[in-house]
Amino acid sequence: MSALILLLERTFPSANMVYIRGQKSVLFDTGFGSDFPTTEKLLLEIGMPALIINSHYHCDHAGGNHRLQTKYDLAIAAHRWEGQVVNNRDPEACAAVWLNQPMEPYTVTQFLSDGDVIDTGAVALHVIHTPGHTAGHISLFEPESRFLIAGDALHSDDVAWLGIYREGIGSIYRMLETLDKLAELAPLKMCSGHSPITDDPMKAIDSARRRYEKWVSAPQKIGWHACKRIFSYALMLADGMTAAEMRGYLLGSPWFLDYSRYTFHSDPEKFIQPLLEEMIRSGAAVWRDGKLYPNAPYHPPTRQDSENPA
């Protein structure tokens, strides 16, 4: 099965991509928009897919959709809830405005639901609805080898952040149900959106469950985790921020305003310093030469040709 399922590990700001070989090959996720030259080079080397499937519609997973679709006329599949929002050009599509992460427009041509099967001609991929990180998140499962392609539903060394102000306060319970569903599949091997292939998915499921269960009784932990993840990503996209740039970005970002006001019950202006202190304390970011930089490995993105949200 390893010859048919190929993990294309990507560095932030892109998420990993997974290429599934067959007469009708499939690409699971497309990376960040400005990473398109690298994405295109990788796909020209192994073959353009017949179909793109998105785990969900965040920019690090679906940002390459626009250029792959417009240049190569590729079909794009996504869960029906997110696909309909994208095609309607809803302001909420991709959470692009709320996250302050512009997306280039694309069109979903195939709506997916839990239990659908994608046949590449060499392997049958079962669509698993895995909500939590987003309401329409999906994963793929190959039952013969019990290979799980998890997207952001599960990582080997972390958990997905929860956007409760766009996905609902119940997202943590949906995520716990997702973990139960994945455990029932008893996967033997897994690849995810932001970690290498793991040979012990059940260990990752147990670890994630323990962490999320702690968040149920301490909901501010949901907020801290989300704020640090979203802000770290913003620092990658900006390739570091000065104090003034950081203040302007945060006060202009809906995600920051929501978490500061409603999770931490703080005036946004006053919450900048606690967030900064937590970024430094946790090792998520570091000051260097007058700028705040993320500590996670990344390469600075080039400016996207279009900044129109999908």
Sequence and secondary structure as in RCSB ss.txt:
>XXXX:A:sequence
MSALILLLERTFPSANMVYIRGQKSVLFDTGFGSDFPTTEKLLLEIGMPALIINSHYHCDHAGGNHRLQTKYDLA
IAAHRWEGQVVNNRDPEACAAVWLNQPMEPYTVTQFLSDGDVIDTGAVALHVIHTPGHTAGHISLFEPESRFLIA
GDALHSDDVAWLGIYREGIGSIYRMLETLDKLAELAPLKMCSGHSPITDDPMKAIDSARRRYEKWVSAPQKIGWH
ACKRIFSYALMLADGMTAAEMRGYLLGSPWFLDYSRYTFHSDPEKFIQPLLEEMIRSGAAVWRDGKLYPNAPYHP
PTRQDSENPA
>XXXX:A:secstr
 TTTEEEE   BTS  EEEE STT EEE    GGGHHHHHHHHHHH   SEEE S  SHHHHTTHHHHHHHH  E
EEEEHHHHHHHHTT TTGGGHHHHT         EEE TT EEE SS EEEEEE  SSSTT EEEEETTTTEEE 
TTS  SS      HHHH TTHHHHHHHHHHHHHHH  SEEE SSS  BS HHHHHHHHHHHHHHHHH THHHHHH
HHHHHHHHHHHHHTSB HHHHHHHHHT HHHHHIIIIIS   HHHHHHHHHHHHHHHTSEEEETTEEEESS B  
    S     
